[in-house]
Amino acid sequence: MHLAPSTVTRLADKLELKGYIKRKSNGRNSNISATEKGIKIHEEIQKCWNDLYLALNRKLGKNKNDVFTKELFSISRILEQ
């Protein structure tokens, strides 16, 4: 992801406001860590990704899903350049 520092700050502000992260300033830097709420939602997101992977395996088959995933990753890398 190519994000400007101001974009990262705005995203962190929103995550902090929702209670998913906590920040401690250290000069110009910030130390960011997940809260319990952040850890819980991370686990939910991981479960959703796993469910999507399994659903695609059922629809496409594991081999085609692996090829599909690798192609998407490759295309995203090209688009980042």
HTML snippet that shows the backbone in 3Dmol.js (N, CA, C, O; Angstrom):
<script src="https://3Dmol.org/build/3Dmol-min.js"></script>
<div id="view" style="width:600px;height:400px;position:relative"></div>
<script>
const pdb = `
ATOM      1  N   MET A   1       0.838  -1.178   0.000  1.00  0.00           N
ATOM      2  CA  MET A   1       0.000   0.000   0.000  1.00  0.00           C
ATOM      3  C   MET A   1       0.883   1.241   0.000  1.00  0.00           C
ATOM      4  O   MET A   1       1.821   1.357   0.789  1.00  0.00           O
ATOM      5  N   HIS A   2       0.572   2.141  -0.877  1.00  0.00           N
ATOM      6  CA  HIS A   2       1.296   3.400  -0.929  1.00  0.00           C
ATOM      7  C   HIS A   2       0.411   4.477  -0.310  1.00  0.00           C
ATOM      8  O   HIS A   2      -0.475   5.025  -0.966  1.00  0.00           O
ATOM      9  N   LEU A   3       0.664   4.767   0.943  1.00  0.00           N
ATOM     10  CA  LEU A   3      -0.150   5.742   1.665  1.00  0.00           C
ATOM     11  C   LEU A   3       0.717   6.892   2.140  1.00  0.00           C
ATOM     12  O   LEU A   3       1.834   6.694   2.620  1.00  0.00           O
ATOM     13  N   ALA A   4       0.187   8.094   2.000  1.00  0.00           N
ATOM     14  CA  ALA A   4       0.877   9.272   2.510  1.00  0.00           C
ATOM     15  C   ALA A   4       0.830   9.257   4.036  1.00  0.00           C
ATOM     16  O   ALA A   4      -0.106   8.710   4.619  1.00  0.00           O
ATOM     17  N   PRO A   5       1.821   9.847   4.683  1.00  0.00           N
ATOM     18  CA  PRO A   5       1.814   9.897   6.150  1.00  0.00           C
ATOM     19  C   PRO A   5       0.523  10.483   6.721  1.00  0.00           C
ATOM     20  O   PRO A   5       0.031  10.016   7.748  1.00  0.00           O
ATOM     21  N   SER A   6      -0.021  11.494   6.065  1.00  0.00           N
ATOM     22  CA  SER A   6      -1.260  12.098   6.573  1.00  0.00           C
ATOM     23  C   SER A   6      -2.428  11.107   6.498  1.00  0.00           C
ATOM     24  O   SER A   6      -3.313  11.118   7.353  1.00  0.00           O
ATOM     25  N   THR A   7      -2.422  10.261   5.479  1.00  0.00           N
ATOM     26  CA  THR A   7      -3.473   9.244   5.353  1.00  0.00           C
ATOM     27  C   THR A   7      -3.354   8.222   6.469  1.00  0.00           C
ATOM     28  O   THR A   7      -4.357   7.814   7.055  1.00  0.00           O
ATOM     29  N   VAL A   8      -2.129   7.809   6.764  1.00  0.00           N
ATOM     30  CA  VAL A   8      -1.897   6.855   7.849  1.00  0.00           C
ATOM     31  C   VAL A   8      -2.356   7.457   9.175  1.00  0.00           C
ATOM     32  O   VAL A   8      -2.972   6.778   9.997  1.00  0.00           O
ATOM     33  N   THR A   9      -2.052   8.730   9.372  1.00  0.00           N
ATOM     34  CA  THR A   9      -2.472   9.401  10.602  1.00  0.00           C
ATOM     35  C   THR A   9      -3.992   9.428  10.718  1.00  0.00           C
ATOM     36  O   THR A   9      -4.537   9.137  11.782  1.00  0.00           O
ATOM     37  N   ARG A  10      -4.674   9.773   9.637  1.00  0.00           N
ATOM     38  CA  ARG A  10      -6.146   9.804   9.666  1.00  0.00           C
ATOM     39  C   ARG A  10      -6.722   8.419   9.943  1.00  0.00           C
ATOM     40  O   ARG A  10      -7.677   8.285  10.708  1.00  0.00           O
ATOM     41  N   LEU A  11      -6.144   7.388   9.324  1.00  0.00           N
ATOM     42  CA  LEU A  11      -6.616   6.020   9.568  1.00  0.00           C
ATOM     43  C   LEU A  11      -6.381   5.625  11.028  1.00  0.00           C
ATOM     44  O   LEU A  11      -7.250   5.026  11.661  1.00  0.00           O
ATOM     45  N   ALA A  12      -5.210   5.960  11.555  1.00  0.00           N
ATOM     46  CA  ALA A  12      -4.904   5.648  12.950  1.00  0.00           C
ATOM     47  C   ALA A  12      -5.841   6.411  13.888  1.00  0.00           C
ATOM     48  O   ALA A  12      -6.289   5.869  14.898  1.00  0.00           O
ATOM     49  N   ASP A  13      -6.137   7.673  13.550  1.00  0.00           N
ATOM     50  CA  ASP A  13      -7.077   8.453  14.367  1.00  0.00           C
ATOM     51  C   ASP A  13      -8.425   7.753  14.461  1.00  0.00           C
ATOM     52  O   ASP A  13      -9.018   7.671  15.536  1.00  0.00           O
ATOM     53  N   LYS A  14      -8.904   7.248  13.326  1.00  0.00           N
ATOM     54  CA  LYS A  14     -10.209   6.577  13.300  1.00  0.00           C
ATOM     55  C   LYS A  14     -10.171   5.272  14.090  1.00  0.00           C
ATOM     56  O   LYS A  14     -11.106   4.959  14.827  1.00  0.00           O
ATOM     57  N   LEU A  15      -9.089   4.515  13.933  1.00  0.00           N
ATOM     58  CA  LEU A  15      -8.965   3.254  14.678  1.00  0.00           C
ATOM     59  C   LEU A  15      -8.883   3.508  16.178  1.00  0.00           C
ATOM     60  O   LEU A  15      -9.440   2.753  16.974  1.00  0.00           O
ATOM     61  N   GLU A  16      -8.183   4.578  16.558  1.00  0.00           N
ATOM     62  CA  GLU A  16      -8.070   4.922  17.973  1.00  0.00           C
ATOM     63  C   GLU A  16      -9.426   5.376  18.515  1.00  0.00           C
ATOM     64  O   GLU A  16      -9.816   5.003  19.622  1.00  0.00           O
ATOM     65  N   LEU A  17     -10.135   6.179  17.730  1.00  0.00           N
ATOM     66  CA  LEU A  17     -11.446   6.665  18.142  1.00  0.00           C
ATOM     67  C   LEU A  17     -12.425   5.507  18.367  1.00  0.00           C
ATOM     68  O   LEU A  17     -13.266   5.558  19.264  1.00  0.00           O
ATOM     69  N   LYS A  18     -12.301   4.467  17.543  1.00  0.00           N
ATOM     70  CA  LYS A  18     -13.186   3.301  17.675  1.00  0.00           C
ATOM     71  C   LYS A  18     -12.707   2.327  18.741  1.00  0.00           C
ATOM     72  O   LYS A  18     -13.388   1.347  19.042  1.00  0.00           O
ATOM     73  N   GLY A  19     -11.542   2.592  19.310  1.00  0.00           N
ATOM     74  CA  GLY A  19     -11.056   1.759  20.403  1.00  0.00           C
ATOM     75  C   GLY A  19     -10.288   0.529  19.970  1.00  0.00           C
ATOM     76  O   GLY A  19     -10.114  -0.391  20.770  1.00  0.00           O
ATOM     77  N   TYR A  20      -9.810   0.479  18.701  1.00  0.00           N
ATOM     78  CA  TYR A  20      -9.091  -0.696  18.208  1.00  0.00           C
ATOM     79  C   TYR A  20      -7.593  -0.619  18.475  1.00  0.00           C
ATOM     80  O   TYR A  20      -6.920  -1.646  18.555  1.00  0.00           O
ATOM     81  N   ILE A  21      -7.070   0.601  18.612  1.00  0.00           N
ATOM     82  CA  ILE A  21      -5.641   0.780  18.878  1.00  0.00           C
ATOM     83  C   ILE A  21      -5.455   1.827  19.967  1.00  0.00           C
ATOM     84  O   ILE A  21      -6.360   2.601  20.279  1.00  0.00           O
ATOM     85  N   LYS A  22      -4.242   1.825  20.539  1.00  0.00           N
ATOM     86  CA  LYS A  22      -3.858   2.905  21.455  1.00  0.00           C
ATOM     87  C   LYS A  22      -2.497   3.403  20.989  1.00  0.00           C
ATOM     88  O   LYS A  22      -1.651   2.630  20.540  1.00  0.00           O
ATOM     89  N   ARG A  23      -2.308   4.722  21.109  1.00  0.00           N
ATOM     90  CA  ARG A  23      -1.068   5.342  20.651  1.00  0.00           C
ATOM     91  C   ARG A  23      -0.380   6.062  21.798  1.00  0.00           C
ATOM     92  O   ARG A  23      -1.019   6.652  22.670  1.00  0.00           O
ATOM     93  N   LYS A  24       0.934   5.993  21.769  1.00  0.00           N
ATOM     94  CA  LYS A  24       1.756   6.768  22.699  1.00  0.00           C
ATOM     95  C   LYS A  24       2.785   7.516  21.855  1.00  0.00           C
ATOM     96  O   LYS A  24       3.544   6.916  21.095  1.00  0.00           O
ATOM     97  N   SER A  25       2.792   8.827  22.004  1.00  0.00           N
ATOM     98  CA  SER A  25       3.728   9.647  21.238  1.00  0.00           C
ATOM     99  C   SER A  25       5.119   9.537  21.817  1.00  0.00           C
ATOM    100  O   SER A  25       5.311   9.476  23.031  1.00  0.00           O
ATOM    101  N   ASN A  26       6.081   9.514  20.919  1.00  0.00           N
ATOM    102  CA  ASN A  26       7.494   9.467  21.288  1.00  0.00           C
ATOM    103  C   ASN A  26       8.215  10.409  20.327  1.00  0.00           C
ATOM    104  O   ASN A  26       8.787   9.969  19.330  1.00  0.00           O
ATOM    105  N   GLY A  27       8.185  11.705  20.631  1.00  0.00           N
ATOM    106  CA  GLY A  27       8.747  12.696  19.715  1.00  0.00           C
ATOM    107  C   GLY A  27       7.873  12.782  18.475  1.00  0.00           C
ATOM    108  O   GLY A  27       6.663  12.990  18.569  1.00  0.00           O
ATOM    109  N   ARG A  28       8.488  12.623  17.321  1.00  0.00           N
ATOM    110  CA  ARG A  28       7.732  12.643  16.066  1.00  0.00           C
ATOM    111  C   ARG A  28       7.106  11.292  15.751  1.00  0.00           C
ATOM    112  O   ARG A  28       6.299  11.179  14.829  1.00  0.00           O
ATOM    113  N   ASN A  29       7.467  10.292  16.495  1.00  0.00           N
ATOM    114  CA  ASN A  29       6.973   8.940  16.243  1.00  0.00           C
ATOM    115  C   ASN A  29       5.838   8.599  17.204  1.00  0.00           C
ATOM    116  O   ASN A  29       5.690   9.206  18.264  1.00  0.00           O
ATOM    117  N   SER A  30       5.051   7.618  16.804  1.00  0.00           N
ATOM    118  CA  SER A  30       3.995   7.092  17.666  1.00  0.00           C
ATOM    119  C   SER A  30       4.162   5.590  17.788  1.00  0.00           C
ATOM    120  O   SER A  30       4.394   4.896  16.798  1.00  0.00           O
ATOM    121  N   ASN A  31       4.042   5.099  19.002  1.00  0.00           N
ATOM    122  CA  ASN A  31       4.004   3.659  19.225  1.00  0.00           C
ATOM    123  C   ASN A  31       2.538   3.253  19.245  1.00  0.00           C
ATOM    124  O   ASN A  31       1.750   3.762  20.043  1.00  0.00           O
ATOM    125  N   ILE A  32       2.187   2.340  18.367  1.00  0.00           N
ATOM    126  CA  ILE A  32       0.794   1.925  18.227  1.00  0.00           C
ATOM    127  C   ILE A  32       0.685   0.459  18.611  1.00  0.00           C
ATOM    128  O   ILE A  32       1.490  -0.370  18.187  1.00  0.00           O
ATOM    129  N   SER A  33      -0.325   0.150  19.419  1.00  0.00           N
ATOM    130  CA  SER A  33      -0.575  -1.244  19.782  1.00  0.00           C
ATOM    131  C   SER A  33      -2.078  -1.495  19.766  1.00  0.00           C
ATOM    132  O   SER A  33      -2.886  -0.585  19.947  1.00  0.00           O
ATOM    133  N   ALA A  34      -2.417  -2.736  19.547  1.00  0.00           N
ATOM    134  CA  ALA A  34      -3.825  -3.122  19.504  1.00  0.00           C
ATOM    135  C   ALA A  34      -4.388  -3.204  20.916  1.00  0.00           C
ATOM    136  O   ALA A  34      -3.708  -3.617  21.856  1.00  0.00           O
ATOM    137  N   THR A  35      -5.634  -2.803  21.036  1.00  0.00           N
ATOM    138  CA  THR A  35      -6.346  -2.979  22.297  1.00  0.00           C
ATOM    139  C   THR A  35      -6.988  -4.367  22.284  1.00  0.00           C
ATOM    140  O   THR A  35      -6.907  -5.084  21.287  1.00  0.00           O
ATOM    141  N   GLU A  36      -7.615  -4.736  23.379  1.00  0.00           N
ATOM    142  CA  GLU A  36      -8.330  -6.022  23.391  1.00  0.00           C
ATOM    143  C   GLU A  36      -9.404  -6.041  22.316  1.00  0.00           C
ATOM    144  O   GLU A  36      -9.607  -7.052  21.643  1.00  0.00           O
ATOM    145  N   LYS A  37     -10.096  -4.905  22.158  1.00  0.00           N
ATOM    146  CA  LYS A  37     -11.120  -4.800  21.117  1.00  0.00           C
ATOM    147  C   LYS A  37     -10.492  -4.964  19.730  1.00  0.00           C
ATOM    148  O   LYS A  37     -11.081  -5.599  18.855  1.00  0.00           O
ATOM    149  N   GLY A  38      -9.305  -4.396  19.528  1.00  0.00           N
ATOM    150  CA  GLY A  38      -8.600  -4.523  18.260  1.00  0.00           C
ATOM    151  C   GLY A  38      -8.171  -5.951  17.978  1.00  0.00           C
ATOM    152  O   GLY A  38      -8.261  -6.430  16.847  1.00  0.00           O
ATOM    153  N   ILE A  39      -7.707  -6.621  19.014  1.00  0.00           N
ATOM    154  CA  ILE A  39      -7.300  -8.025  18.865  1.00  0.00           C
ATOM    155  C   ILE A  39      -8.511  -8.886  18.522  1.00  0.00           C
ATOM    156  O   ILE A  39      -8.432  -9.778  17.677  1.00  0.00           O
ATOM    157  N   LYS A  40      -9.634  -8.608  19.187  1.00  0.00           N
ATOM    158  CA  LYS A  40     -10.839  -9.394  18.924  1.00  0.00           C
ATOM    159  C   LYS A  40     -11.310  -9.211  17.486  1.00  0.00           C
ATOM    160  O   LYS A  40     -11.644 -10.191  16.820  1.00  0.00           O
ATOM    161  N   ILE A  41     -11.341  -7.973  16.996  1.00  0.00           N
ATOM    162  CA  ILE A  41     -11.813  -7.768  15.634  1.00  0.00           C
ATOM    163  C   ILE A  41     -10.819  -8.339  14.629  1.00  0.00           C
ATOM    164  O   ILE A  41     -11.216  -8.794  13.556  1.00  0.00           O
ATOM    165  N   HIS A  42      -9.524  -8.321  14.969  1.00  0.00           N
ATOM    166  CA  HIS A  42      -8.529  -8.934  14.095  1.00  0.00           C
ATOM    167  C   HIS A  42      -8.819 -10.424  13.936  1.00  0.00           C
ATOM    168  O   HIS A  42      -8.729 -10.967  12.835  1.00  0.00           O
ATOM    169  N   GLU A  43      -9.160 -11.068  15.023  1.00  0.00           N
ATOM    170  CA  GLU A  43      -9.495 -12.492  14.968  1.00  0.00           C
ATOM    171  C   GLU A  43     -10.724 -12.722  14.093  1.00  0.00           C
ATOM    172  O   GLU A  43     -10.778 -13.696  13.341  1.00  0.00           O
ATOM    173  N   GLU A  44     -11.715 -11.826  14.188  1.00  0.00           N
ATOM    174  CA  GLU A  44     -12.923 -11.940  13.363  1.00  0.00           C
ATOM    175  C   GLU A  44     -12.595 -11.743  11.883  1.00  0.00           C
ATOM    176  O   GLU A  44     -13.129 -12.441  11.022  1.00  0.00           O
ATOM    177  N   ILE A  45     -11.713 -10.786  11.599  1.00  0.00           N
ATOM    178  CA  ILE A  45     -11.306 -10.533  10.211  1.00  0.00           C
ATOM    179  C   ILE A  45     -10.562 -11.737   9.660  1.00  0.00           C
ATOM    180  O   ILE A  45     -10.806 -12.150   8.526  1.00  0.00           O
ATOM    181  N   GLN A  46      -9.655 -12.305  10.447  1.00  0.00           N
ATOM    182  CA  GLN A  46      -8.924 -13.499  10.013  1.00  0.00           C
ATOM    183  C   GLN A  46      -9.886 -14.649   9.715  1.00  0.00           C
ATOM    184  O   GLN A  46      -9.700 -15.382   8.744  1.00  0.00           O
ATOM    185  N   LYS A  47     -10.907 -14.803  10.547  1.00  0.00           N
ATOM    186  CA  LYS A  47     -11.900 -15.857  10.318  1.00  0.00           C
ATOM    187  C   LYS A  47     -12.634 -15.610   9.000  1.00  0.00           C
ATOM    188  O   LYS A  47     -12.874 -16.549   8.241  1.00  0.00           O
ATOM    189  N   CYS A  48     -12.987 -14.366   8.728  1.00  0.00           N
ATOM    190  CA  CYS A  48     -13.673 -14.036   7.474  1.00  0.00           C
ATOM    191  C   CYS A  48     -12.799 -14.344   6.262  1.00  0.00           C
ATOM    192  O   CYS A  48     -13.281 -14.895   5.272  1.00  0.00           O
ATOM    193  N   TRP A  49     -11.496 -13.987   6.337  1.00  0.00           N
ATOM    194  CA  TRP A  49     -10.584 -14.294   5.237  1.00  0.00           C
ATOM    195  C   TRP A  49     -10.479 -15.805   5.031  1.00  0.00           C
ATOM    196  O   TRP A  49     -10.466 -16.286   3.898  1.00  0.00           O
ATOM    197  N   ASN A  50     -10.404 -16.554   6.148  1.00  0.00           N
ATOM    198  CA  ASN A  50     -10.324 -18.004   6.056  1.00  0.00           C
ATOM    199  C   ASN A  50     -11.602 -18.580   5.445  1.00  0.00           C
ATOM    200  O   ASN A  50     -11.541 -19.486   4.613  1.00  0.00           O
ATOM    201  N   ASP A  51     -12.754 -18.059   5.854  1.00  0.00           N
ATOM    202  CA  ASP A  51     -14.024 -18.519   5.290  1.00  0.00           C
ATOM    203  C   ASP A  51     -14.095 -18.236   3.789  1.00  0.00           C
ATOM    204  O   ASP A  51     -14.588 -19.060   3.019  1.00  0.00           O
ATOM    205  N   LEU A  52     -13.594 -17.054   3.377  1.00  0.00           N
ATOM    206  CA  LEU A  52     -13.569 -16.713   1.955  1.00  0.00           C
ATOM    207  C   LEU A  52     -12.663 -17.673   1.197  1.00  0.00           C
ATOM    208  O   LEU A  52     -13.024 -18.160   0.125  1.00  0.00           O
ATOM    209  N   TYR A  53     -11.492 -17.942   1.751  1.00  0.00           N
ATOM    210  CA  TYR A  53     -10.560 -18.876   1.119  1.00  0.00           C
ATOM    211  C   TYR A  53     -11.204 -20.257   0.943  1.00  0.00           C
ATOM    212  O   TYR A  53     -11.096 -20.868  -0.121  1.00  0.00           O
ATOM    213  N   LEU A  54     -11.865 -20.737   1.981  1.00  0.00           N
ATOM    214  CA  LEU A  54     -12.508 -22.057   1.897  1.00  0.00           C
ATOM    215  C   LEU A  54     -13.659 -22.051   0.893  1.00  0.00           C
ATOM    216  O   LEU A  54     -13.849 -23.026   0.165  1.00  0.00           O
ATOM    217  N   ALA A  55     -14.425 -20.966   0.849  1.00  0.00           N
ATOM    218  CA  ALA A  55     -15.531 -20.865  -0.108  1.00  0.00           C
ATOM    219  C   ALA A  55     -14.997 -20.861  -1.541  1.00  0.00           C
ATOM    220  O   ALA A  55     -15.571 -21.501  -2.422  1.00  0.00           O
ATOM    221  N   LEU A  56     -13.906 -20.142  -1.771  1.00  0.00           N
ATOM    222  CA  LEU A  56     -13.310 -20.133  -3.107  1.00  0.00           C
ATOM    223  C   LEU A  56     -12.736 -21.498  -3.464  1.00  0.00           C
ATOM    224  O   LEU A  56     -12.807 -21.920  -4.619  1.00  0.00           O
ATOM    225  N   ASN A  57     -12.168 -22.191  -2.480  1.00  0.00           N
ATOM    226  CA  ASN A  57     -11.684 -23.550  -2.728  1.00  0.00           C
ATOM    227  C   ASN A  57     -12.827 -24.461  -3.175  1.00  0.00           C
ATOM    228  O   ASN A  57     -12.668 -25.272  -4.088  1.00  0.00           O
ATOM    229  N   ARG A  58     -13.987 -24.317  -2.516  1.00  0.00           N
ATOM    230  CA  ARG A  58     -15.138 -25.143  -2.891  1.00  0.00           C
ATOM    231  C   ARG A  58     -15.619 -24.815  -4.301  1.00  0.00           C
ATOM    232  O   ARG A  58     -15.969 -25.718  -5.062  1.00  0.00           O
ATOM    233  N   LYS A  59     -15.639 -23.531  -4.656  1.00  0.00           N
ATOM    234  CA  LYS A  59     -16.140 -23.103  -5.973  1.00  0.00           C
ATOM    235  C   LYS A  59     -15.141 -23.377  -7.085  1.00  0.00           C
ATOM    236  O   LYS A  59     -15.514 -23.866  -8.152  1.00  0.00           O
ATOM    237  N   LEU A  60     -13.878 -23.065  -6.842  1.00  0.00           N
ATOM    238  CA  LEU A  60     -12.865 -23.135  -7.896  1.00  0.00           C
ATOM    239  C   LEU A  60     -12.004 -24.385  -7.829  1.00  0.00           C
ATOM    240  O   LEU A  60     -11.421 -24.799  -8.832  1.00  0.00           O
ATOM    241  N   GLY A  61     -11.925 -24.979  -6.664  1.00  0.00           N
ATOM    242  CA  GLY A  61     -10.953 -26.036  -6.432  1.00  0.00           C
ATOM    243  C   GLY A  61      -9.673 -25.400  -5.915  1.00  0.00           C
ATOM    244  O   GLY A  61      -9.371 -24.252  -6.240  1.00  0.00           O
ATOM    245  N   LYS A  62      -8.926 -26.137  -5.117  1.00  0.00           N
ATOM    246  CA  LYS A  62      -7.737 -25.572  -4.470  1.00  0.00           C
ATOM    247  C   LYS A  62      -6.713 -25.078  -5.481  1.00  0.00           C
ATOM    248  O   LYS A  62      -6.167 -23.988  -5.316  1.00  0.00           O
ATOM    249  N   ASN A  63      -6.441 -25.859  -6.529  1.00  0.00           N
ATOM    250  CA  ASN A  63      -5.416 -25.467  -7.498  1.00  0.00           C
ATOM    251  C   ASN A  63      -5.783 -24.163  -8.205  1.00  0.00           C
ATOM    252  O   ASN A  63      -4.950 -23.261  -8.304  1.00  0.00           O
ATOM    253  N   LYS A  64      -7.018 -24.052  -8.695  1.00  0.00           N
ATOM    254  CA  LYS A  64      -7.436 -22.824  -9.378  1.00  0.00           C
ATOM    255  C   LYS A  64      -7.477 -21.652  -8.418  1.00  0.00           C
ATOM    256  O   LYS A  64      -7.141 -20.531  -8.799  1.00  0.00           O
ATOM    257  N   ASN A  65      -7.879 -21.889  -7.189  1.00  0.00           N
ATOM    258  CA  ASN A  65      -7.902 -20.813  -6.197  1.00  0.00           C
ATOM    259  C   ASN A  65      -6.485 -20.320  -5.911  1.00  0.00           C
ATOM    260  O   ASN A  65      -6.262 -19.115  -5.791  1.00  0.00           O
ATOM    261  N   ASP A  66      -5.536 -21.232  -5.804  1.00  0.00           N
ATOM    262  CA  ASP A  66      -4.148 -20.830  -5.567  1.00  0.00           C
ATOM    263  C   ASP A  66      -3.609 -20.005  -6.748  1.00  0.00           C
ATOM    264  O   ASP A  66      -2.921 -19.004  -6.547  1.00  0.00           O
ATOM    265  N   VAL A  67      -3.924 -20.431  -7.971  1.00  0.00           N
ATOM    266  CA  VAL A  67      -3.503 -19.682  -9.161  1.00  0.00           C
ATOM    267  C   VAL A  67      -4.166 -18.303  -9.166  1.00  0.00           C
ATOM    268  O   VAL A  67      -3.517 -17.292  -9.432  1.00  0.00           O
ATOM    269  N   PHE A  68      -5.451 -18.278  -8.874  1.00  0.00           N
ATOM    270  CA  PHE A  68      -6.214 -17.023  -8.820  1.00  0.00           C
ATOM    271  C   PHE A  68      -5.592 -16.060  -7.802  1.00  0.00           C
ATOM    272  O   PHE A  68      -5.406 -14.878  -8.093  1.00  0.00           O
ATOM    273  N   THR A  69      -5.277 -16.565  -6.625  1.00  0.00           N
ATOM    274  CA  THR A  69      -4.701 -15.742  -5.568  1.00  0.00           C
ATOM    275  C   THR A  69      -3.337 -15.206  -5.982  1.00  0.00           C
ATOM    276  O   THR A  69      -3.042 -14.029  -5.771  1.00  0.00           O
ATOM    277  N   LYS A  70      -2.503 -16.059  -6.569  1.00  0.00           N
ATOM    278  CA  LYS A  70      -1.178 -15.623  -7.009  1.00  0.00           C
ATOM    279  C   LYS A  70      -1.286 -14.570  -8.103  1.00  0.00           C
ATOM    280  O   LYS A  70      -0.519 -13.607  -8.106  1.00  0.00           O
ATOM    281  N   GLU A  71      -2.222 -14.734  -9.028  1.00  0.00           N
ATOM    282  CA  GLU A  71      -2.416 -13.753 -10.097  1.00  0.00           C
ATOM    283  C   GLU A  71      -2.877 -12.417  -9.534  1.00  0.00           C
ATOM    284  O   GLU A  71      -2.381 -11.367  -9.942  1.00  0.00           O
ATOM    285  N   LEU A  72      -3.824 -12.447  -8.599  1.00  0.00           N
ATOM    286  CA  LEU A  72      -4.280 -11.200  -7.982  1.00  0.00           C
ATOM    287  C   LEU A  72      -3.125 -10.482  -7.298  1.00  0.00           C
ATOM    288  O   LEU A  72      -2.991  -9.264  -7.418  1.00  0.00           O
ATOM    289  N   PHE A  73      -2.299 -11.223  -6.587  1.00  0.00           N
ATOM    290  CA  PHE A  73      -1.151 -10.631  -5.906  1.00  0.00           C
ATOM    291  C   PHE A  73      -0.186 -10.029  -6.923  1.00  0.00           C
ATOM    292  O   PHE A  73       0.312  -8.919  -6.732  1.00  0.00           O
ATOM    293  N   SER A  74       0.074 -10.758  -7.997  1.00  0.00           N
ATOM    294  CA  SER A  74       0.972 -10.281  -9.041  1.00  0.00           C
ATOM    295  C   SER A  74       0.443  -9.005  -9.692  1.00  0.00           C
ATOM    296  O   SER A  74       1.194  -8.054  -9.908  1.00  0.00           O
ATOM    297  N   ILE A  75      -0.850  -8.991 -10.002  1.00  0.00           N
ATOM    298  CA  ILE A  75      -1.465  -7.812 -10.616  1.00  0.00           C
ATOM    299  C   ILE A  75      -1.411  -6.624  -9.671  1.00  0.00           C
ATOM    300  O   ILE A  75      -1.141  -5.504 -10.105  1.00  0.00           O
ATOM    301  N   SER A  76      -1.664  -6.847  -8.387  1.00  0.00           N
ATOM    302  CA  SER A  76      -1.626  -5.745  -7.431  1.00  0.00           C
ATOM    303  C   SER A  76      -0.220  -5.157  -7.340  1.00  0.00           C
ATOM    304  O   SER A  76      -0.067  -3.944  -7.193  1.00  0.00           O
ATOM    305  N   ARG A  77       0.807  -6.001  -7.425  1.00  0.00           N
ATOM    306  CA  ARG A  77       2.192  -5.522  -7.388  1.00  0.00           C
ATOM    307  C   ARG A  77       2.487  -4.659  -8.616  1.00  0.00           C
ATOM    308  O   ARG A  77       3.149  -3.627  -8.508  1.00  0.00           O
ATOM    309  N   ILE A  78       1.993  -5.084  -9.786  1.00  0.00           N
ATOM    310  CA  ILE A  78       2.191  -4.308 -11.013  1.00  0.00           C
ATOM    311  C   ILE A  78       1.496  -2.954 -10.901  1.00  0.00           C
ATOM    312  O   ILE A  78       2.062  -1.930 -11.283  1.00  0.00           O
ATOM    313  N   LEU A  79       0.290  -2.947 -10.384  1.00  0.00           N
ATOM    314  CA  LEU A  79      -0.468  -1.707 -10.259  1.00  0.00           C
ATOM    315  C   LEU A  79       0.166  -0.740  -9.272  1.00  0.00           C
ATOM    316  O   LEU A  79      -0.020   0.471  -9.395  1.00  0.00           O
ATOM    317  N   GLU A  80       0.908  -1.246  -8.298  1.00  0.00           N
ATOM    318  CA  GLU A  80       1.567  -0.388  -7.326  1.00  0.00           C
ATOM    319  C   GLU A  80       2.717   0.400  -7.939  1.00  0.00           C
ATOM    320  O   GLU A  80       3.101   1.446  -7.416  1.00  0.00           O
ATOM    321  N   GLN A  81       3.267  -0.095  -9.042  1.00  0.00           N
ATOM    322  CA  GLN A  81       4.449   0.559  -9.655  1.00  0.00           C
ATOM    323  C   GLN A  81       4.064   1.806 -10.412  1.00  0.00           C
ATOM    324  O   GLN A  81       4.927   2.473 -10.984  1.00  0.00           O
TER     325      GLN A  81
END
`;
const viewer = $3Dmol.createViewer("view");
viewer.addModel(pdb, "pdb");
viewer.setStyle({}, {cartoon: {color: "spectrum"}});
viewer.zoomTo();
viewer.render();
</script>
